[in-house]
Amino acid sequence: MKVLQLCIAGNAFTCGRQVHGHIIASGFPSNVHLRTKLLVFYAKCMELKSARKVFDEMRERSVVSWSAMVSGCCQNGHFEDALTMFVEMRREGVKANQFTYGSVLRACSSIGCFDVGVQVQGCVAKGRLVGNLFVQSALIDFHSKCGKIEDAERLFEGMTERDTVMWNTMIRGYATRGLVANSFQLFRLMMREGMAPDRFTLGSVLQACAVGGTILQVSQVHKFIVEWGFLYYKDLTGSLIDAYAKCGSVRTAHHLYRSMAQKDLISYTALVNAYARKGKFGNDFLDILKELACMQLEVDDITLCSILHICADIASLILGRQIHVLVLKRLASKDVAIGNALVDMYGKCGEIKDATLAFVEIQVKNVISWTSLIASYGRHGFGNEAVALYRQMESKGLKPNDVTFLSLLFACSHSGLTSEGWDCFTNMISKYSIVPRAEHFSCLVDLSARSGQLEEAYKLIQEMDIKPNASLWASILGACRIYGNASLGKIAARHLISLDPKNCANYVLLASIYAETGAWRYAEDTWSYMEKMGLKKDLGYSHLLPTKKRIALLQHDIRGWIFSSFPSLLMTTSGAIHVSPFSPCQSSTDIAPLLLRNADLKVKFVGRTLKLECLATTGNF
């Protein structure tokens, strides 16, 4: 019995099987206690079939045996089987104990069987366990998880005696429902009443902080964690990192991560997700991603997917390939979620061939797989390939969704495929009964505007059922700048400014239209109005990765950086740079205006020439 208990505690499945075999081979007399212990062992080791076999072979069963079987079903996620076992137990006339009720209530909350849970609560009220703290905590947890927080409060307040588990359950219930103030208020009340919080209490409070707390609240909990000696618990440290990050202090989260003696997957994932939410990826973040290979952690597929999506967002091909190597080592490349993430990553990094290969390697493709590759084709100007892939998708019997058509319309718009784009839009409505969103109309307007059909695009905006949003008018305004249509540009700008009066990009575009059509006085008036309103143009920036270091260049830095770093390159290659729809450079003296108007394109050109990795560009140059 003691050896079997050690196997249970250490989750030693092989050793436990050997003990079971020895019991059978030696003819050791079997009794209800030994059989129950074997049942618990198999259930804890996730071998529910073996546990059920032991249970069915028992000639005599105690309440502990039944409870162990019900609990085993819950531990293995077989919640309906747990309820079935409870019903059989009642039919056999066996009275449930506190652990039976705890498992059954957990099963009810897990599968949303509120009515069954209320019936179980009725059984508790009629029995001898009406004041049992363990059962009452289970009832509070059941009502909280089922969204009945008021019922949970009544149960909690009705108890004359409360232990730490009950306080934790109520605090966690508030945290789960996003009631941050209630969680903190109960936490303070707990300490005032002399109850000693444990690490689960602090974990629940941190969960509440992550939902909607403040930096001050997180700092207070951090202080308690340090004072009470809980900082060495990795799960608490991971929750602390997550809470700091979600409250806006990513730097503190990063410092806390760096101070950990032994970093684990929980803390690593929390910090990676923190940077992902912030959306700013500096050198510190890139170093953290590189640590993954060195830490030799057992990374799960969900974490790998998250990191691949981040690599896609920052367009880091080098890091993306390194994560791909980890995927191959885990033999997870054929998983559809991982495969989709790889297609997205390679597509956003401009490696269309690799994106296609990743798509081909997915054994069972879903709609997201096809849509990801269609989006990759469209993003890089392969509109015909995107349309062909869409038709191939249809031939396979897969039904495209609204995101698929959004990617298709984008592809057609950026490849000049006007008729194909309209055909896709018509199919979306008539064939698949998909109601177009504002984003679809925006792509459709952009499709017409880019092809020079500005009046048709304007007419479409006037006739569509959806109220035009800023992106629709922005498409018109951008096209008006390209084709020099000042009259329609003023109309689009007026609508844009009324929808988003503090967005300086709208004024900048309007001023550019005036300037390029020779209406300098109107351009000057627009700039003066911006200055009067206190609006300033946000500086764009470009990212380059020369060797192992990342360079972030603001718009006003780009010209000086390129001239100072690569003067000879500019002198020899200036005549080779052609930027549509602007005129090509004829001599080195043409570089300055080109840099001012198209600095992002210049950086991309220099990056390709010097074999640097261009991560991303942003801003209106």
GUPAFI-64340 format. One line per field, with one value per residue (C-alpha): residue number from 1; residue in one letter; y, z negated, x negated. Coordinates in pm, 1 decimal. Each point is the difference from the previous one (the first is absolute). Layout:
BEGIN
pami = NUM/...
pavex = a/...
py = Y/...
pz = Z/...
px = X/...
//
This chain:
BEGIN
pami = 1/2/3/4/5/6/7/8/9/10/11/12/13/14/15/16/17/18/19/20/21/22/23/24/25/26/27/28/29/30/31/32/33/34/35/36/37/38/39/40/41/42/43/44/45/46/47/48/49/50/51/52/53/54/55/56/57/58/59/60/61/62/63/64/65/66/67/68/69/70/71/72/73/74/75/76/77/78/79/80/81/82/83/84/85/86/87/88/89/90/91/92/93/94/95/96/97/98/99/100/101/102/103/104/105/106/107/108/109/110/111/112/113/114/115/116/117/118/119/120/121/122/123/124/125/126/127/128/129/130/131/132/133/134/135/136/137/138/139/140/141/142/143/144/145/146/147/148/149/150/151/152/153/154/155/156/157/158/159/160/161/162/163/164/165/166/167/168/169/170/171/172/173/174/175/176/177/178/179/180/181/182/183/184/185/186/187/188/189/190/191/192/193/194/195/196/197/198/199/200/201/202/203/204/205/206/207/208/209/210/211/212/213/214/215/216/217/218/219/220/221/222/223/224/225/226/227/228/229/230/231/232/233/234/235/236/237/238/239/240/241/242/243/244/245/246/247/248/249/250/251/252/253/254/255/256/257/258/259/260/261/262/263/264/265/266/267/268/269/270/271/272/273/274/275/276/277/278/279/280/281/282/283/284/285/286/287/288/289/290/291/292/293/294/295/296/297/298/299/300/301/302/303/304/305/306/307/308/309/310/311/312/313/314/315/316/317/318/319/320/321/322/323/324/325/326/327/328/329/330/331/332/333/334/335/336/337/338/339/340/341/342/343/344/345/346/347/348/349/350/351/352/353/354/355/356/357/358/359/360/361/362/363/364/365/366/367/368/369/370/371/372/373/374/375/376/377/378/379/380/381/382/383/384/385/386/387/388/389/390/391/392/393/394/395/396/397/398/399/400/401/402/403/404/405/406/407/408/409/410/411/412/413/414/415/416/417/418/419/420/421/422/423/424/425/426/427/428/429/430/431/432/433/434/435/436/437/438/439/440/441/442/443/444/445/446/447/448/449/450/451/452/453/454/455/456/457/458/459/460/461/462/463/464/465/466/467/468/469/470/471/472/473/474/475/476/477/478/479/480/481/482/483/484/485/486/487/488/489/490/491/492/493/494/495/496/497/498/499/500/501/502/503/504/505/506/507/508/509/510/511/512/513/514/515/516/517/518/519/520/521/522/523/524/525/526/527/528/529/530/531/532/533/534/535/536/537/538/539/540/541/542/543/544/545/546/547/548/549/550/551/552/553/554/555/556/557/558/559/560/561/562/563/564/565/566/567/568/569/570/571/572/573/574/575/576/577/578/579/580/581/582/583/584/585/586/587/588/589/590/591/592/593/594/595/596/597/598/599/600/601/602/603/604/605/606/607/608/609/610/611/612/613/614/615/616/617/618/619/620/621
pavex = m/k/v/l/q/l/c/i/a/g/n/a/f/t/c/g/r/q/v/h/g/h/i/i/a/s/g/f/p/s/n/v/h/l/r/t/k/l/l/v/f/y/a/k/c/m/e/l/k/s/a/r/k/v/f/d/e/m/r/e/r/s/v/v/s/w/s/a/m/v/s/g/c/c/q/n/g/h/f/e/d/a/l/t/m/f/v/e/m/r/r/e/g/v/k/a/n/q/f/t/y/g/s/v/l/r/a/c/s/s/i/g/c/f/d/v/g/v/q/v/q/g/c/v/a/k/g/r/l/v/g/n/l/f/v/q/s/a/l/i/d/f/h/s/k/c/g/k/i/e/d/a/e/r/l/f/e/g/m/t/e/r/d/t/v/m/w/n/t/m/i/r/g/y/a/t/r/g/l/v/a/n/s/f/q/l/f/r/l/m/m/r/e/g/m/a/p/d/r/f/t/l/g/s/v/l/q/a/c/a/v/g/g/t/i/l/q/v/s/q/v/h/k/f/i/v/e/w/g/f/l/y/y/k/d/l/t/g/s/l/i/d/a/y/a/k/c/g/s/v/r/t/a/h/h/l/y/r/s/m/a/q/k/d/l/i/s/y/t/a/l/v/n/a/y/a/r/k/g/k/f/g/n/d/f/l/d/i/l/k/e/l/a/c/m/q/l/e/v/d/d/i/t/l/c/s/i/l/h/i/c/a/d/i/a/s/l/i/l/g/r/q/i/h/v/l/v/l/k/r/l/a/s/k/d/v/a/i/g/n/a/l/v/d/m/y/g/k/c/g/e/i/k/d/a/t/l/a/f/v/e/i/q/v/k/n/v/i/s/w/t/s/l/i/a/s/y/g/r/h/g/f/g/n/e/a/v/a/l/y/r/q/m/e/s/k/g/l/k/p/n/d/v/t/f/l/s/l/l/f/a/c/s/h/s/g/l/t/s/e/g/w/d/c/f/t/n/m/i/s/k/y/s/i/v/p/r/a/e/h/f/s/c/l/v/d/l/s/a/r/s/g/q/l/e/e/a/y/k/l/i/q/e/m/d/i/k/p/n/a/s/l/w/a/s/i/l/g/a/c/r/i/y/g/n/a/s/l/g/k/i/a/a/r/h/l/i/s/l/d/p/k/n/c/a/n/y/v/l/l/a/s/i/y/a/e/t/g/a/w/r/y/a/e/d/t/w/s/y/m/e/k/m/g/l/k/k/d/l/g/y/s/h/l/l/p/t/k/k/r/i/a/l/l/q/h/d/i/r/g/w/i/f/s/s/f/p/s/l/l/m/t/t/s/g/a/i/h/v/s/p/f/s/p/c/q/s/s/t/d/i/a/p/l/l/l/r/n/a/d/l/k/v/k/f/v/g/r/t/l/k/l/e/c/l/a/t/t/g/n/f
py = 0.0/242.2/-73.7/59.2/328.0/111.1/-84.2/214.3/291.6/-19.7/-77.2/-304.5/-196.8/-269.8/-73.3/-12.7/-247.0/-221.4/13.1/-95.5/-288.7/-117.2/3.4/-219.6/-237.6/-51.1/-74.8/278.7/10.0/288.0/217.3/309.9/232.3/-139.0/2.6/359.1/98.6/-160.4/183.9/334.1/-79.9/-65.2/304.5/229.1/-138.6/84.3/-369.1/19.6/-326.1/-193.7/174.6/-94.8/-360.8/-16.9/156.9/-242.7/-300.6/106.5/-232.3/248.5/377.8/264.7/366.6/71.4/-227.9/176.4/343.6/-94.5/-108.5/317.9/211.8/-195.4/73.9/372.5/0.7/-150.6/238.4/-261.2/217.3/-169.9/-338.3/148.9/96.4/-345.9/-162.5/222.0/-108.6/-369.2/61.0/143.0/-298.5/-235.8/179.3/124.3/335.0/254.8/162.7/351.5/-100.9/-155.6/320.0/208.7/-201.1/-6.5/377.4/51.5/-218.7/201.5/334.8/-133.0/-104.3/266.1/-232.0/262.7/-177.4/-324.7/195.8/154.3/-352.0/-105.7/305.1/-125.2/-337.9/179.3/203.9/-316.7/-183.8/31.0/214.9/322.7/185.7/-174.7/260.6/-208.2/-55.0/363.4/113.4/-234.0/151.0/355.9/-99.6/-164.9/309.8/233.5/-199.4/-18.1/379.6/8.2/221.9/129.2/-357.4/-61.5/314.7/-113.2/-337.9/164.8/257.0/-265.7/-197.7/71.7/-174.2/44.5/-152.9/119.7/-219.2/165.7/350.7/-96.0/-142.1/318.8/225.5/-216.1/17.1/380.1/-3.7/-237.1/228.7/305.3/156.6/142.8/232.0/-282.0/-228.4/259.1/92.7/-364.5/-49.8/290.1/-127.2/-342.1/149.1/220.3/-307.6/-161.2/-261.8/-78.5/18.2/-273.3/2.1/-92.1/310.7/220.2/-176.1/77.0/366.2/25.2/-152.2/284.0/255.9/-139.5/53.4/365.9/90.8/280.6/7.6/99.7/-305.7/-233.4/157.8/-57.7/-367.4/-24.2/135.7/-267.0/-273.8/106.2/49.8/-334.5/-195.3/-104.5/147.0/-334.3/-148.3/15.0/13.6/309.3/168.3/-70.1/149.3/302.0/54.9/-29.8/243.2/264.5/-29.1/25.3/307.0/166.7/-51.6/-231.3/130.1/-117.5/-334.9/-31.1/86.1/-257.4/-263.7/79.5/-31.3/-358.6/-255.3/-272.5/112.9/-224.2/-17.7/176.4/312.8/-6.7/-21.3/274.4/239.1/-83.4/62.5/326.2/131.8/-128.1/198.1/312.6/-28.9/148.6/-241.2/140.0/-174.0/-121.1/-186.4/-151.2/-124.0/-168.3/-183.2/-118.9/-141.7/-262.7/-221.8/31.7/-70.5/-348.1/32.3/-242.7/257.2/-90.0/54.9/298.4/186.1/-80.2/133.7/321.0/54.8/-70.9/258.0/252.9/-77.4/65.0/331.4/127.0/-156.2/-174.7/-278.2/-101.2/-61.7/-158.7/-256.0/-77.8/-65.0/-214.6/-217.4/-50.3/-92.8/-263.3/-142.4/-39.2/-162.3/251.1/147.7/-200.2/133.0/231.3/286.8/-8.4/-33.2/300.5/204.8/-96.0/100.3/333.9/59.9/-75.9/195.5/313.4/-31.7/-2.4/-362.6/-111.8/-325.7/-104.1/100.4/-223.3/-290.0/38.4/-4.7/-318.0/-177.9/48.1/-338.3/109.3/357.0/216.6/331.3/190.9/-185.9/102.0/353.8/49.0/-88.1/208.8/295.0/-61.3/2.9/315.3/181.2/-31.6/74.6/-356.0/69.2/-258.3/-271.9/101.8/-28.5/-337.1/-129.0/113.9/-198.1/-303.0/35.8/-2.6/-311.6/-178.9/60.6/250.5/295.6/332.9/237.5/377.9/26.1/-204.5/245.9/294.6/-140.4/-62.1/353.1/139.9/-215.8/112.3/363.3/-3.7/-185.3/204.0/-291.9/209.6/-245.5/-296.4/199.4/81.6/-366.7/-106.1/259.3/-119.1/-365.9/88.2/138.2/-217.1/-337.4/-5.8/239.3/190.4/347.2/245.2/202.7/349.4/-154.0/-175.4/323.9/174.9/-249.1/35.1/378.8/-31.2/-239.1/258.7/293.3/-162.9/-69.7/368.5/-45.3/266.2/104.8/-363.7/-46.9/312.7/-118.4/-336.8/175.3/201.8/-303.5/-264.4/-92.7/33.4/342.0/89.7/-19.7/170.1/-274.6/39.8/373.0/-52.9/-227.6/272.0/270.1/-204.8/-67.6/367.2/85.8/-249.6/115.3/369.6/27.4/297.9/51.9/-354.6/3.5/297.0/-187.5/-310.0/208.0/182.2/-331.6/-139.1/303.7/-13.5/-368.3/36.1/368.6/-66.7/-227.1/218.9/-249.2/119.3/361.8/-104.4/-186.0/293.7/243.7/-231.8/-2.8/379.1/23.4/-251.1/176.3/339.7/136.6/117.6/248.9/-270.6/-230.2/273.7/61.7/-370.7/-8.5/319.4/-154.6/-307.1/224.3/195.2/-325.6/-120.7/-297.6/-138.3/-262.7/-323.6/-90.0/-324.8/-240.0/-291.5/-301.4/-164.4/-298.5/30.9/-309.3/-63.4/350.6/174.1/363.4/213.5/311.2/288.5/177.5/301.3/-234.2/-204.1/250.7/74.5/-366.7/-113.2/287.2/-41.7/-380.7/-77.0/309.0/-202.0/-235.3/290.0/151.7/-324.6/-120.7/314.3/-41.6/-350.6/100.3/23.1/82.1/-13.5/217.9/249.1/66.2/-196.4/168.4/135.2/95.4/2.5/345.8/-154.6/-208.6/270.5/57.5/-372.3/-61.3/260.4/-140.4/-373.0/-64.5/-336.6/-126.0/130.6/-192.9/-315.4/46.5/56.5/-292.9/-232.9/129.2/-45.7/-327.4/141.7/-118.4/265.8/-74.8/258.7/353.0/224.4/353.7/218.7/93.7
pz = 0.0/-90.0/324.4/198.9/-184.5/98.8/363.4/-23.8/-153.0/261.1/295.3/63.1/242.6/97.2/-361.2/-100.3/278.1/-122.6/-354.1/135.0/194.9/-309.3/-201.4/259.6/46.1/-373.0/-71.7/-256.2/-150.5/154.7/-215.1/50.6/-129.7/231.3/299.9/-73.2/-20.7/341.5/137.6/-127.1/146.7/351.4/-9.2/-108.1/282.4/256.3/60.5/-47.7/186.1/-235.1/-298.3/121.6/50.9/-361.2/-118.7/197.4/-138.6/-361.0/-182.2/-280.5/40.6/-268.5/17.9/46.0/307.1/155.9/-82.9/148.6/323.5/23.0/-72.8/257.9/269.8/-81.8/-2.5/348.9/137.5/18.8/-180.2/136.5/-111.4/-346.1/-21.3/124.1/-269.5/-263.2/113.8/-17.3/-345.9/-119.8/145.6/-191.2/-318.6/-75.7/-183.3/156.5/-202.4/27.6/272.9/210.6/-10.9/77.3/316.2/114.0/-40.5/195.9/279.6/5.1/29.1/265.8/242.2/-99.8/-164.7/-238.0/-64.4/-93.8/-231.3/-176.1/-52.2/-149.4/-227.0/-111.5/-87.6/-208.0/-183.0/-97.6/-118.9/-276.8/198.2/5.0/-206.0/139.9/105.1/290.5/146.5/-52.3/180.6/286.6/13.2/4.8/282.6/190.5/-16.1/88.7/307.7/111.9/-15.3/-313.2/-202.5/-223.0/-106.1/-72.1/-216.0/-197.6/-69.9/-105.7/-226.3/-154.5/-135.5/-364.8/41.6/300.2/83.2/243.2/280.6/-24.2/5.2/300.4/183.0/-41.5/96.7/308.7/86.7/1.1/203.7/260.1/47.1/35.0/-330.6/-94.4/-279.2/-167.4/11.5/-169.4/-254.7/-100.2/-8.3/-245.5/-209.3/-14.9/-146.4/-243.7/-135.6/-70.0/277.4/147.9/382.3/186.1/348.2/154.7/-159.2/149.6/336.7/7.8/-89.9/276.4/241.1/-90.4/49.3/346.7/94.0/-101.9/-289.6/-43.7/-32.3/-366.5/-73.2/173.3/-193.0/-327.9/80.5/109.8/-341.2/-177.7/219.6/-95.6/-370.6/-37.8/187.8/302.6/268.2/70.9/126.6/378.2/64.6/-220.6/170.9/338.9/-120.1/-134.8/335.6/177.8/-240.2/29.9/378.2/31.0/-223.6/241.4/-172.1/242.0/-116.6/-358.6/134.9/200.4/-305.0/-210.1/266.9/15.0/-379.9/-0.4/-90.5/202.3/284.1/104.8/280.6/-201.8/-64.9/351.5/166.5/-226.4/102.7/371.4/-7.1/-185.9/279.3/257.9/-159.5/-20.3/369.1/-31.2/63.1/-86.7/-35.2/-351.3/138.5/283.3/-256.5/-194.2/310.4/64.3/-354.5/85.8/181.2/-283.0/-286.6/129.1/-124.6/94.1/198.8/83.2/335.5/-126.9/-103.2/331.3/188.4/-204.2/65.0/372.0/21.7/-175.5/244.3/277.0/-151.9/-31.1/336.6/-150.2/240.7/-192.2/-324.7/185.3/157.4/-341.5/-142.8/306.9/-94.4/-347.0/165.8/213.8/-306.5/-170.5/315.8/-17.0/349.8/130.5/-273.2/164.8/-252.1/18.0/378.6/29.8/-220.2/220.2/316.2/-159.6/-122.5/331.4/189.3/-210.8/30.1/379.8/46.5/222.3/107.0/-361.4/-85.0/282.5/-119.3/-354.8/142.4/199.9/-310.0/-194.0/20.5/-81.8/118.2/-133.4/116.6/-196.8/188.1/340.7/-114.2/-142.3/332.0/198.1/-228.6/50.1/377.8/-11.9/-237.0/246.1/323.3/119.9/66.7/276.3/-222.0/-283.0/226.1/135.5/-356.2/-88.6/293.7/-104.1/-351.3/137.9/207.1/-321.2/-145.1/-263.5/-72.0/-16.6/-281.7/-22.2/-77.6/312.2/217.0/-177.7/88.7/358.0/45.4/-143.2/243.9/298.4/-109.5/-26.7/330.4/213.7/50.2/5.2/169.9/-204.2/-319.3/89.5/87.7/-343.6/-170.8/195.2/-87.5/-366.2/-12.9/250.0/-33.4/-365.7/-153.8/-186.6/-108.7/96.7/-278.5/20.5/64.0/314.2/134.8/-84.3/215.7/276.2/-6.6/-2.7/297.6/207.7/-124.2/73.0/356.1/45.9/-19.6/-268.7/88.4/-3.5/-341.1/-132.4/140.8/-173.0/-334.4/51.9/94.8/-248.4/-301.7/-257.4/-135.5/143.1/-252.6/-2.7/196.5/294.2/26.9/-54.0/307.0/207.0/-135.9/66.4/358.4/51.4/-93.1/253.0/284.1/-95.3/-50.6/-236.5/10.8/-110.2/-236.0/-185.4/-38.4/-133.6/-232.6/-139.0/-89.3/-142.1/-218.2/-134.8/-90.5/-139.4/-55.0/-191.5/258.3/158.1/287.5/153.5/6.6/133.9/292.7/78.9/-10.4/231.0/250.9/0.6/37.1/285.2/191.5/-47.2/-255.1/-235.1/-190.3/-96.6/-98.2/-222.4/-155.1/-82.0/-169.4/-192.2/-120.7/-119.2/-191.2/-149.9/-116.7/-151.0/236.0/91.8/257.3/-161.0/112.1/189.3/-57.6/170.2/-155.0/133.8/-136.1/102.4/-134.7/-344.9/-98.1/76.2/114.4/-36.2/216.9/-39.4/317.8/-57.3/-78.1/319.0/239.4/-226.6/-86.9/361.8/116.6/-289.2/9.9/371.5/209.0/265.2/30.0/67.1/259.2/194.8/-31.7/7.9/366.6/-59.7/-243.1/153.9/-221.1/154.8/36.7/-43.4/264.2/-4.2/-124.5/274.3/-214.9/-355.3/-53.8/30.6/-312.5/-250.8/117.2/47.9/-357.8/-128.8/187.8/0.6/-281.9/-80.4/353.9/-11.1/-318.9/154.3/304.9/-208.2/-222.0/298.7/150.4/-322.7/-83.7/-314.5/-128.3/33.0/-280.7/51.0/104.5/-128.7/50.5/297.3/162.6
px = 0.0/-281.9/-186.4/317.7/55.5/-351.0/80.2/314.2/-190.2/-277.4/228.6/-222.1/215.2/-253.1/-90.5/367.1/79.0/-280.3/140.8/343.1/-153.2/-186.6/324.8/171.8/-298.6/-57.4/363.0/11.6/349.9/189.0/225.6/209.4/-273.4/-268.7/234.1/98.8/-365.9/-61.8/301.8/-134.6/-343.7/132.9/230.2/-286.9/-216.5/273.8/76.5/375.5/73.1/-228.5/157.9/348.4/-113.7/-123.9/326.6/220.2/-192.8/55.3/240.4/40.4/-2.3/-18.7/96.5/-372.3/-6.2/298.0/-141.9/-337.6/167.6/211.8/-308.5/-203.8/258.0/-22.0/-380.7/-2.8/263.2/279.2/253.4/312.7/-137.2/-55.4/368.0/102.6/-216.0/163.1/347.3/-105.9/-142.4/332.3/187.0/-229.0/100.9/-351.9/-3.0/-231.2/-276.5/-144.0/-246.5/275.9/203.6/-307.2/-74.5/363.6/38.6/-322.2/139.3/324.3/-178.9/-239.6/274.5/254.1/253.7/135.5/331.7/-177.3/-229.4/299.7/141.4/-333.8/18.5/341.3/-152.3/-264.1/265.6/188.9/-310.7/-253.4/-248.0/201.5/-263.7/-307.0/-258.5/-134.1/347.6/101.0/-316.2/89.3/350.4/-140.3/-235.1/287.9/223.1/-289.5/-97.8/362.7/24.9/219.6/-232.5/283.1/85.6/-368.5/-9.1/306.2/-159.1/-326.5/165.3/224.2/-296.2/-85.1/-335.7/-229.1/-336.0/-268.6/136.9/340.8/-148.1/-214.5/301.1/203.2/-294.1/-63.4/370.8/-12.9/-322.4/146.2/300.7/-226.9/111.5/-339.1/118.6/194.8/-304.5/-222.3/264.8/42.6/-377.9/-37.2/292.5/-163.6/-317.9/194.1/176.0/-335.2/6.5/-340.7/7.8/-186.9/-151.7/336.5/155.1/-268.9/31.6/374.1/-58.9/-262.1/251.3/236.4/-280.4/-68.0/364.7/25.0/-225.1/-250.7/-378.1/40.7/214.2/-245.6/-288.0/185.3/52.3/-365.3/-101.7/207.7/-149.1/-353.1/78.9/175.6/-266.8/206.1/-227.2/-167.9/328.4/-32.3/373.4/30.8/-294.9/158.1/330.4/-187.9/-173.0/334.9/171.4/-273.5/5.2/378.7/-3.9/-242.4/-335.1/-178.0/-338.2/70.0/120.5/-322.9/-213.4/187.3/-56.7/-372.6/-27.5/131.6/-266.7/173.8/219.2/287.5/254.6/273.0/-207.7/-148.0/341.4/138.5/-278.7/23.9/375.3/-63.1/-220.5/247.4/283.8/-215.5/-82.1/-349.7/-283.1/-342.4/-333.5/91.0/297.2/-202.4/-254.3/280.4/116.3/-354.9/-16.6/258.2/-249.4/-255.5/242.2/90.8/357.2/275.9/193.7/358.6/167.3/201.6/-316.4/-169.0/303.3/-6.7/-371.5/39.5/278.5/-225.0/-282.8/251.9/108.4/-359.1/-95.0/-303.4/-88.7/-314.3/186.8/289.8/-231.7/-150.7/345.5/75.2/-300.1/151.9/329.1/-175.0/-176.0/338.4/142.6/283.0/-30.4/296.6/231.5/252.0/-37.5/-381.5/13.7/230.6/-233.9/-296.6/187.8/87.7/-356.2/-169.8/264.2/-43.3/-379.0/28.8/-111.0/285.7/-168.2/-53.0/356.8/123.8/-218.9/132.1/353.4/-67.7/-136.3/324.6/170.3/355.4/50.5/280.6/144.1/-264.5/-275.9/132.6/79.9/-351.8/-164.0/250.4/-83.1/-372.6/39.3/210.1/-235.1/-288.4/183.2/72.0/365.9/43.2/-148.6/235.6/305.1/-121.7/-45.6/351.3/141.3/-205.4/139.2/354.1/-73.8/-107.8/345.9/-112.9/226.4/-187.1/89.1/15.9/-373.6/-80.4/191.2/-159.2/-343.8/114.4/132.7/-323.7/-200.0/206.6/-20.9/-380.1/-44.1/238.2/242.9/316.5/238.4/-126.0/50.8/359.4/63.5/-127.9/219.5/305.4/-71.1/-38.5/354.2/191.1/-176.0/-106.2/256.1/-271.8/107.0/-276.6/-159.2/-144.7/-343.4/129.5/146.3/-326.3/-192.3/257.7/-26.2/-378.3/24.1/185.1/-206.0/-336.3/107.3/83.8/378.0/36.8/353.8/117.2/-162.9/171.1/333.5/-45.4/-48.8/317.3/212.2/-115.7/215.5/-279.8/-91.8/-344.0/-282.9/-338.6/-178.3/241.3/-58.4/-373.8/-6.7/165.7/-229.5/-314.1/108.5/84.4/-357.4/-138.4/228.1/5.8/376.9/13.6/379.8/86.5/-297.0/151.4/330.0/-176.2/-217.2/304.5/165.7/-324.1/-60.4/356.4/-46.4/-351.5/-85.1/-322.8/-161.5/-267.5/-52.4/327.9/-120.0/-341.1/159.6/227.9/-293.1/-196.0/286.8/10.3/-378.5/-21.2/280.4/-167.1/248.8/-274.4/215.0/249.4/-285.7/-144.6/343.1/30.5/-340.8/85.1/325.7/-190.5/-239.0/289.9/165.0/-327.7/-22.1/-338.8/-82.2/-112.5/-348.4/-22.1/-284.4/-170.2/-169.1/-314.4/-188.2/-365.8/-179.9/149.0/105.9/323.6/4.7/312.8/-10.0/240.5/101.4/-227.1/-294.5/17.0/-151.6/-298.7/-54.2/-6.3/-223.8/-246.7/-10.9/10.5/-93.2/-179.1/294.3/236.4/-231.0/-20.8/358.3/211.3/76.7/131.4/274.8/344.6/295.2/345.9/202.2/-289.7/-264.5/-327.9/-317.2/-225.5/-299.8/-128.2/151.7/346.6/-54.8/101.1/359.4/46.4/-113.6/240.4/297.3/-77.8/-244.0/155.2/-56.9/-356.9/-71.5/144.4/-222.2/-313.3/95.6/23.1/-323.1/-198.0/177.6/156.6/333.4/268.2/245.2/270.5/74.0/271.4/122.7/80.7/-330.5
//
